[in-house]
Amino acid sequence: MTKAHSNLETTTCKDSKVTITERFYTIGYVPTGWVKSPNPKPLLTIKGCWLEQLGFTTRQPVIVEIEYNKLIIELAR
């Protein structure tokens, strides 16, 4: 699993244009070690060069707006 606070500051992205407007992910769960939890916590990890191409870089605070069946993620101002 990736560290929650990565300090990567360089990019390895080669394509400078974002052309795909949808990404598909699967909700996983937070591992609890060797003991299986009866109610595991949902986990969503979003990563990719496309985030940086949209202006999201490491160590930037974001705001997650919550609506029914929708999460909106934007940079904090």
N, C-alpha and C positions, 0 to 999 in steps of 0.2 A: 504494500500500500504506500502511496506517496505521502510525504510529510505535509502537514497542514500549512506550514509556513515555509514555502520554498524560497530560496534566495537566488534563483536563476535569473540573470539579468540580460543574457545574450539570447539571440534568436537563431534557430536553425531552419526557419521557414524559408522556402525558396520562392513560392508563388506569392506575388504581391497583391493579387486580386481575390476577393471573396466572391464566388459566383453562386454557391449553394445557399439557399435561404432557409433551409430546414436541416436540423440534425436530429438523429434518433438515438436515444439512450434507453437503458433499462434501469429501473430502480433496483438497487441491491439492498444489502443490509450491513450494519456495523458489526464486524466480528467481535465476539465477547471472549475470545480465548478458547480454552478447551471445553468450557461448559456451554452447552447449547441453551440459549435463552428461549423461554416460551413465547416471548414477545420481542423479537429483534427490532431494532430501530432502523427505519428506512434510510438509505444513503444514496445520494446522487453525486457523481463525480463528473465534472465537465472539464474537458481539456482538449487542446489542439492549437495549432498555429493560427487558425481562423480567429481565435479570441484576440490575439495580439493585432491581427489585421483590422479588427473592429475597434481597437483602442484600449483593450483590456490587457494590461501588463502586470507583472508580479508586484506585490506589495501595494496594490491600489485598493482602497476600500470600495465596496459596492453596496448598493441597496437592493434588497429583494422585496418586491411588492407582491403581495399574496392576494390572489383572487380564486374563486372556485375553479378548479381544474386548470389553473394557470399560474405560472411564476414569471415575473418580469424582473430582469436583472439589469441594473444600470449603474454607471459609475457614480459614486458619491461626489458631491460638489463641495 
